[in-house]
Amino acid sequence: MKVNKLIPLFVLLIAVSSSTFAQRNRFSQEDIDKFRSRKISFITEKLQLTPEEAQKFWPIYNMAEKENWDNQNKRNEIEFKVNTDKGNLSDKEIIDLTKQMVETYKTEGLMREKYNKKYLEVLPPKKVLKLYQSEQEFLRHMFDDFRNRGF
């Protein structure tokens, strides 16, 4: 399987709230904090933000991350329900769940659009593009790290 196909799976595994992790006993709050710290360091290094840019950028980025994590948590809850209620769901319940799932993807797209505008207000366009590239590069790096050594 190609790494590009595995990246969304990896993101899904790490991008749920700490309470969901605790319930499933996969990652601790320490693991989540470690991931976030590594991501912040990685992005800071790649973007080479000036102090003024950093002061404006990080509050926006942190809010975007929080909204994204909340939305992904909703998606994970839907997936958890589907996985635990196999065969016990009526067609109406399944249709409702699929609509809820699609809604999380719509929300994600709208959030990306909203925060792209905000990033462009505080960073030069080249740095915004570099942000997106850096996020993908970080995920590939973390996936390789996870695969080779464990998180």
C-alpha positions in Angstrom: 0.0 0.0 0.0 1.4 3.4 -0.9 2.3 5.9 1.9 -0.1 8.5 0.4 -3.0 6.1 1.1 -1.8 5.4 4.6 -1.3 9.0 5.6 -5.1 9.7 6.1 -5.3 6.5 8.2 -2.4 7.8 10.4 -4.0 11.2 10.7 -7.2 9.6 11.8 -5.5 7.6 14.4 -3.8 10.6 16.0 -6.4 13.3 15.4 -9.0 12.4 17.9 -9.4 14.0 21.3 -7.5 12.8 24.3 -10.7 11.4 25.8 -11.3 9.2 22.8 -7.7 8.0 23.0 -8.1 7.2 26.7 -11.2 5.3 26.1 -9.5 3.1 23.5 -6.2 2.9 25.4 -4.1 3.7 22.3 -2.3 6.9 23.1 -1.9 8.9 26.3 -2.2 12.6 26.8 1.6 12.6 26.9 1.8 11.0 23.5 -0.6 13.6 22.1 1.4 16.5 23.7 4.6 15.0 22.3 3.0 14.9 18.8 1.8 18.5 19.0 5.2 19.7 20.3 7.0 18.0 17.4 4.5 19.4 14.9 4.9 23.0 16.2 8.7 22.7 16.1 8.7 21.2 12.6 6.4 23.9 11.3 8.3 26.7 13.0 11.5 25.5 11.5 10.1 25.1 8.0 8.2 28.4 7.8 11.0 30.5 9.4 8.5 32.9 10.9 9.6 36.3 12.0 8.7 37.1 15.6 5.8 39.4 14.3 4.5 36.7 12.0 4.7 34.0 14.7 2.8 36.2 17.2 -0.1 36.6 14.7 0.1 33.1 13.1 0.2 30.7 16.1 -3.1 31.8 17.7 -4.9 31.4 14.4 -3.2 28.0 13.7 -4.0 26.8 17.2 -7.7 27.7 16.8 -7.7 25.9 13.4 -6.2 22.8 15.0 -8.7 22.8 17.8 -11.7 23.1 15.4 -10.2 20.4 13.1 -9.7 18.1 16.1 -13.2 18.7 17.3 -14.6 17.9 13.8 -12.4 14.8 13.4 -13.6 13.7 16.8 -17.2 13.9 15.6 -16.2 11.8 12.6 -14.5 9.2 14.8 -17.6 9.0 17.0 -19.7 8.2 13.9 -17.1 5.6 12.8 -17.0 4.1 16.3 -20.8 3.8 16.3 -20.8 2.1 12.9 -18.1 -0.3 14.0 -19.7 -1.2 17.3 -23.3 -1.6 16.0 -22.5 -3.8 13.0 -25.6 -5.3 11.6 -27.8 -3.7 14.2 -28.5 -0.5 12.4 -31.6 0.1 10.4 -31.4 1.6 6.9 -32.6 4.9 8.3 -29.9 5.0 10.9 -27.3 4.1 8.3 -28.5 6.9 6.1 -28.4 9.4 9.0 -24.9 8.3 9.8 -23.7 8.7 6.2 -25.2 12.2 6.2 -23.5 13.0 9.4 -20.2 11.7 8.0 -20.5 13.8 4.9 -21.3 16.8 7.0 -18.0 16.5 8.8 -16.2 16.5 5.4 -18.1 19.7 4.4 -17.2 21.3 7.7 -13.6 20.4 7.2 -13.6 22.0 3.7 -15.3 25.2 5.1 -12.7 25.4 7.9 -9.8 25.1 5.5 -11.3 27.9 3.4 -11.8 30.1 6.4 -8.4 29.6 7.8 -6.7 29.9 4.5 -8.1 33.4 4.4 -6.9 34.1 7.9 -3.4 32.8 7.2 -3.1 35.0 4.1 -3.9 38.0 6.3 -0.9 37.4 8.5 1.6 35.6 6.3 3.0 36.1 2.8 1.3 33.7 0.3 4.6 31.7 -0.1 4.6 30.9 3.6 1.0 29.8 3.5 1.8 27.4 0.7 4.9 26.3 2.6 2.6 25.7 5.7 0.5 23.2 3.8 3.5 21.5 2.3 5.1 21.3 5.8 2.0 19.8 7.3 2.1 17.0 4.7 5.8 16.6 5.1 5.4 16.3 8.9 2.7 13.7 8.5 5.0 11.6 6.2 7.8 12.0 8.7 5.6 11.0 11.6 4.2 8.0 9.7 7.7 6.8 8.9 8.7 7.3 12.5 5.6 5.5 13.8 6.2 2.6 11.3 9.9 2.2 12.0 10.1 2.8 15.8 6.6 3.3 17.2 5.2 6.5 18.5 
